[in-house]
Amino acid sequence: MAEEESGMCPNCGTRAKPGEVICSHCGTNMETGEHWEARVKRAKGSKTHDESFARGVMFLPVLAFAALVFMGFMYQRSAETALSENSSEVQTYVKKMEKADRLAAFGQEQEAKKLLEDLAETLKEEASSIDVGKAYSPGDEKEEGEREKMARRKSLLVNLQKKAEHKLDHF
């Protein structure tokens, strides 16, 4: 107590200026003897580093959602590209699907169902007739480009088939 009255820090012994409450050397409160780390802990209360971990864990769903949105965007973009590259070839199928939608909207569900069944079967047959794995000369860029084009067309036909089957499931 005598040290505190003489202006000395009870923690480090540094001489303090008159009226100084906090030691400029170690941060100890010279009136209470409480060190700065204890004051910080008390100010934080029950907050610990576990809360920063919890915030990080809470950030994961947001990050996952953002990744899903990005992947959906990229899938949509690739689908639009495939459609635009093959638009003249698949236009007939798309028009038939639109016709089925109109028929269903006007209560002609049996006709729409029949049209979708036929369309799904036609798409399945055409997609299976495309042989993407055919032999080609390695290094021949023209053949590789043609193979990629055939693979995109087959993928597009399969996707249209799945869409027609999905519409059928909702009748």
Buried (B, 14 or more C-beta within 10 A) or exposed (E): EEEBEEBBBBBEEBEBEEEEEBBEEBBBBBEEEBBBEEBEEEEEEEEEEEEEEEEEEEEEEEEEEEEEEEEEEEEEEEEEEBBEBBEEEBEEBEEBBEBBBEBBEEEBEEBBBEBBBEBBEBBBEBBEEBEEEEEEEEEEEEBEEEBEEBEBBBBBBBBBBEBBBEBBEEE
